Amino acid sequence: MIFCVTTRVFHRHHRKVKLLFALADIVVTALAFEAAYQTRVRLPLEKLFYLDVPVKALLLGSAALLWTGIGYWMNVYERLDSAHPRVIVRSSLRQSLLGAIGMVLIEYSLRLDLSRSFTALFFAFSWLLLFLFRWKAGAAIGWVRREFGAPYYVLVTGIGERALELGRSLEQSHRYGIRLVGFLSDTAGPAPEKVTLERDYPVHDLAALPTLLERQVIDEVLFAVDHRRLAELEDVLLLCDEDGVRTRLAVDFFPHVNSELYLDHLGQTPLLTFAAAPHDEILLFFKRVIDVGVAGLSLVVLAPLLLLAGLLIRLTSPGPVIYRQVRCGLNGRRFVCYKFRSMIDNADALKDSLRGRSLRDVAFKLVNDPRRTAVGRFLRKFSIDEWPQLWNVVRGDMSLVGPRPAVPEEVDQYKRWQRRRLRMRPGLTCLWALEGRDGLDFETWMKKDMEYIDNWSLSLDWKILLRTIPRVVSGRGAH
């Protein structure tokens, strides 16, 4: 695997463009707000409309935060220069509609008396202006790069296949202002005069690097050479360091195919770190804060229904209301998982006799499980039996979103690659819940968990939560 080969190496350039277009959205939102306000003020309607300066400033600031936050959540800034007009119309409509709904919620929470026609006008102007701006975003991106971002010139050391792959990735970064200026030959024998990719690039001898740094603008040198030659390149790296030129090494001798590579420190000792699961402590802290806040509030709001469910279980079948089971949590830590009992009291004793009817070889699952009680079928269909796990979330055993907690005997049967799902705190729901809940086969279930871990973000958590709610309410996919 070659690390830092894709355009993500230069993600700061992409982030600069995203930031500029988020700022442009703020301007567009402000224009739409003012256009809607001025239009509404001049409309000959029976009820006069006027906003005090403090209220207007509050609403305008809230609108700017709403629109840009929704834009980031929808990833609209990722594709401004390449989206089809139909996609632009649809994304602008969704962003403006969600923003307008947010403004209505703010109005009710602050007990403001906003004109409905003003809100409708704001939505319409916002949609129109966002569409017009994004329709011309390709030209705007070119102007932004010319005016705000000088080209970034990169030289590649090496002419092997890894260096060529790196060169192709740099060519794909051209729209972010990256310019591949050529290659340095690291071989002792004769080298070609040029390398041909999408266009021709000159090949220079490694000894020519000092002269190139003096005569040509070079912002960065990337080394894509055999790792056994790195010690021989110490003088070259020192030269770049003395000249203030940034250097990077494209390395392929680490076997961590799922890991993110970064440099950390323990005291004064630098540590090369491989992370095969999310490791950003700040984002994980916010994930935990959201877990505690949402789960705690949900327990308070659902308290009457929790009591009703417990009462129904107690009255309709003998046995405890809460079923306790040991599960595997973060990094294999064991904890007691709580559920409403949905089966007869001796259900675990009958498990071995029913194992041949299981839908999965590893995770035990039956269709129309005969051990379920009448109330239990209803609780399972709408996932009400899992509501007590909100307490597990508050305690820190679980999260709102994450791979489902497995029982230890299932974990003992995992293949090696499947154990990586234990590297994230287990959750109430995850990507598999959006694909069919209990209908997924075990292999697909595991792969969806890996997909979640590899692509985790706070926005992905919210998307999963918001999409899970209608599936649970409808009872779809539950056995």
N, C-alpha and C positions, 0 to 999 in steps of 0.2 A: 504493500500500500504506500502511496506517495502522499505525505502530509503536506498541507498548504499548497495544493495544486490548483484547486478550483478558484473561482472568483471570490470565494469567501475569504481568501487570503487578504484581499483588499476591501474588506467589508466596510472599513471606515469611509471609503469614497462613496460606496453605495448608501451608507447611513447619512452622509452629507446631503446627497440628493433627496433622500426620504425626508430629512429634516426641512430642507428648503421647500418641498412640496407640502409638508404639513403646515409650515408657516404660510404658504400660499393659500391653503384651505382656510386658515384663520382670517386672512384678508378677504377671501371670497365670502365667508360666512358673515363677516362684518358688513360687507357691501349688501348682501342679501337682507340682513337684519335692518339696515338703514333704509333700503329701498322699500321693504315691507312696511316699516314704520311711517315713512313719508307718504306712501300711497294710502295707508289706512287713515292717517290724519286728514288727508284731503278728500277722502270719500264722503259724499253727502249722505251719510247715514244718520239715523235718528239719535244714536248714542255717540257722544263725543269720546274721543280716545286720546289719552295723553299719559306719558310716563315721566315721572320725576327723574332727574339726572342720576341719583344714587341707584334707583330701581333699574333704570335703563342700563347703567354700567354693570350692575349685577347680572342682569339677563344676558347682556352681550358677552360678558366673560364666561358665563355658564354655557352659552351656545358655542363659543369657540372651543371650550374644553370638550363639550359633548361631541361636536362634529369631528375634531381631530382624534379624540379617543376612539370613536366608532370607526374612523378611517383606519387607524392602526389595527383595531380588532378585526376588521374585514380585510386587512392586507391590501388595501387599494393602492398604497404608495409603492408596492412592489412591481406594479405593471403599468404605470402611467404612460410609458412611451411605447407600449406594444399591444395594448388592449384593443379589441374590435369595438366599433361604435356601439353595437348592441350590448356588449359587456359594460361599456362606460355608462350607457343609459340605465342599465339594471343596477349597477353598483352605486351610482349617484342617487337613484331613486331610493334604494334601501338605506343608504346613509342619511339622506334627508328625512325619510319617514321615521327612522329610529330616533333621529335628532329631534324631530317635532314631538314624538311621543315623550321623549325625555323632558322637553320644555313644558309639556302639559303636566308631567309629574312634579316638576319643580314649581310650577304655578300652584298646584294643589298643596304641596308641602309648605310653601311660604304664604299660602292663602292670598295670592294675588288675584286681581280681577282683570285678566288679560282678555282682549277681544278675540273671539274665535276667528274672525276674518283676518286679524293680524297674524295669528298662528298659521292659517291656511296660506296667506300671502308669503310668509317667511318660508314655509315649506316649498312653495312653488318657485320663488326666486332662487332659493338655495339649489334646488334641483337643476334649474335652468343654467345658473352660473357655473355650478360644478361641472355640468356636462360640457358647456362651451369651453371652459378652461382645459378640461382633460382631453377634449377632442383635439386640441392644439398642443397637447403636452409634449409631443415629440419635438416640435420646433422649440418649445419653451425650454426643454432639457438642454438642447444644443446651446441656446442663449445663456442658460445658467452656467454651463460648463465654460463657455467662452468668457463670461464676465466674472464668475466667482471661483472657478477652479482651473488652475494651470495644469497642463498635461503632466503626467507622472511617468518618468522615463525609467525603464527597467532593462537591465542587461543580464543575460542568463549565462552561467558558466557550465559548460558541458555541451556535448553534441550527440549524446546517446539517446535512446528511446525515451528515457525519463525526462531528459531536457526538452525533447521535442513535444512531449505531452504537456509539459509545463508551458512551453511556448504557445501551444494551441489554446490553453486556458487563458493565457495573457491576451491573446487576440480576442477571445470572447469578452474580455474585460474592457475592450476598446471604448464601449459606450459609457464607461465610468471614468474615462479620462486616462486609462492606462495605455502606455505606448511601449511596445517591445522594440528596442533599438538594435539588437543583434545578439550574437553568441560569442563566447570565448571557448576556444578549443583547449581541453585539458589533456589531450593525448600527446605522446612523445613523437609519433610519426606525423606524416603530412596530413593536413586537414583540408576539407573542401573550402572553396572561396565563399560559398553562400549556403544557406539553408532555406529550402522552399517549403513554406506552409501555405497560408492563404496568399502570401506574397513573399518576395525574396528578402532575406536578412543576411547581412555580412557576417562572416566568421573571422574573428581576430585571434591571434595567438595570445595565450595567457600572459606572456611577458609584456604585451602591449597595454595591459590594464593601467599602469601609471600614466601613460600618455593619454589614454582615452579619458581618464578622470580629469585631466588638466584641460583637454581641448573640447570636451563634449559634456552636455548636461546629462548626468546620470544620477538619479535619485536613489536607486536601489540595485544591488547585485544579488541575484539568486543563484545558489550553488546546487546543481543537480548532478552530482558526481558520485562515483562509487565510494561508499562509506570508508573503505580501507584507505582511501587517498586523503581523507580529511586532515590527518596529521601532517601530510606534505604541504597542505594549503595554509598552514599557520601563518606564514609570512604574507600571503595574499589577504587573509582575513585581517591581519594587523594593519596592512596598508589601507584597507577600506575603513577600518576603525579610526586610524589617524587622520584620514581625509574626511571623516564625518559622514561617510556613505553607509546607509543601512544595509545589512546583509541578512539573508535568510538561507537556511539549509533545507532542501527538499530531501527527506530521508525515507528509506524504504526498508530499514532493517529492524523495525519494531513489529512484533506480531500481534499487537492489540488492535484487531480489525474493527472493533466497535468503540474504541476509546477516543476521547478527546484529549489531545496532548496540550499541556500548559506547564509553565514554570512556576514553582512555588518556593517558599523559603521556610526553613526551620532554624530560627536564629539567624546566623550568618551563612548557613549552608544552603546553597541552591538545590532544589529537588526537581527533577524532571518527572512530572506526574501524568498518569494515565487514568482517565475517568470514564468508565463504561456506563455511568448513570448520571443524571443531573447533579451538579456539584456547586452551583452558585448559591452560597449561603444566604445572600440577601434575598434572592427570589424564593428560596425554600422557606426563609423566615416569613415572608409575606404569604406564602401558601399556607403555612401553619396558622398565621393570624386569621386568614380567611376561613380556614377549617374551624377554628375555635368559635369565631364570631357567628358563622352561618349555622353550625351544628348546635351551638348553645341557644341561639334564637329559635331554631326549628324545634328543639325540645320544649321550649316554653310555649310556642304556638300550638304544637301538636299534643300538648299534655292531655287535654280532654279526650282526644282520639286514642292516645296511648292507654289511658285508663279504661276506655270503652273496649278496646281490643283485648286488654288483659282480663276484663270482666267476662267477655264472651268466651275466652279460652277456658277460664275457670269454671264457668257454668255448663259447658258443653262436653268436656272430656276430663278425666282424672289426670293428675300430674301437675308439675310446676308450670307457671305461666311463662317464665323465661327459661330458654334452653341455653345452656352454657357448653361451649366446645373450645378445646385448645386449637389455636391456629398459629401459623408461622407469619411473623410480621417482618419489619425492616431488617434486612441482613440475617434472617432466620430467627430473630428473637421470638420467643413463644409468648402468647398472651391468651387470655380468656375472651372469646368472642361471644357477644350476647345477641340472641334472637328471640322473637316470640315463638313459642313452641307451636309448630304447625302439624306435628305428627303425634301418633299415640305414644304413650309414656315409654314403652319398651322398644322404640323404633331401632335403636342402635343394635339391639340383640338380634334383630331380624335381617340386618344388613347383609351378612354373609350368604344367607339363603337366597337373596335376591340379586346377588352380584352378577349372575349370568345374564340378567335382563338389562344391565346398565348400558346406556348409550355410549359411554366412553370407557376405555380400558384403564385410564389412570384416575380421572376425577369421576367419582360415582354419581350417576344421574339417571333417573327413571322417568319415563312418560307415564302419567297417571299412577303415580306411586301409591300402592294400596295402603301404605302406612299413614297417609295423610288423613286428617280429620276434615269434617265438612267445613268448619271455620278455617282450618289451615289451607284448604284449597283457595279460598277467597284471599286470605292473607298473602299467599305465595303469588297469586296471579298479579296482584298490584304491588308486590314487594313491601307490603306493610310489615311482614315478619322481620324485615331487616331494619326497621326504624330504631330499635334499641341500640343498634350499632352507632347511632349518633353519639351515644355516651362513650363508645370506644374512640370516636373521633376526638371528642373533648379531652379524653385521657391521654391522647397521643399514640394510641395503639394503631389507629387507622387514619386515613385522610378521606375527604369527600370523593376525590378522584384518584384512582390508582388501580393496579392489578388486584384482583380479588384475593383475600387471604386464603391460603390453602391449608389443609390439615397436614400434619407431619408425615403420615403414611403416603400421601400423594407426593410430597416433596422428595421422599426417599426414592420414588420411581422416575423422577425427572431426568431427562437427558442433560448433559453438561450445559448446553446453550440455554436450556429452559430455566436454569437456576438464576440467571441474570434478572429475572422478574422479581426476585427477592431483594434486589438492590434499591427498590423504591417502596416507600411506605404503602401498604395495601389500602384499597379504597372501596367505597360503596358502589362506584360505577367506573367504567372505563370505556375504551373504544369498542370492545366486544359487545357492550350493551347496546350500541347503535347498529350493530350488524345482525342481531338476531337473538341476543340474550342466551337462553338455554338451548337454542337450536344449533349453535356452532359446534363443530367437531373440535377435539382437544388441541390438535395441531394448529388450527386457525386461531383458536383462542389464545394460545401462547404467542403466535406471531403478532397478533393485534396488541398484546401487552408489550412486546419488544418495540413495535412501531410507536406506541405511546411513549415509552422511555426514551427512545432515540429522538423524538420530536417534541419533548415536553416543553411547555411554556404556560404561564398563567392564563394567557388568552385561550390556549387549547383546553385547559381545565374548564373555563367558563363555557366554551362551546359545547363540551361534552355534557356538562351539567344541564345547560339549557335544552339540548337535544334529547337528553335522557328523560326529562320530566314528562313530555307528551307520550313517550313510549311506555313509561310506567303507568301513567294515568289510564291509557287505553288498554293496558294489559297485554300488549302484543309481544310475542316471542317467549312468554313464560310457560313453563311446563308444570 
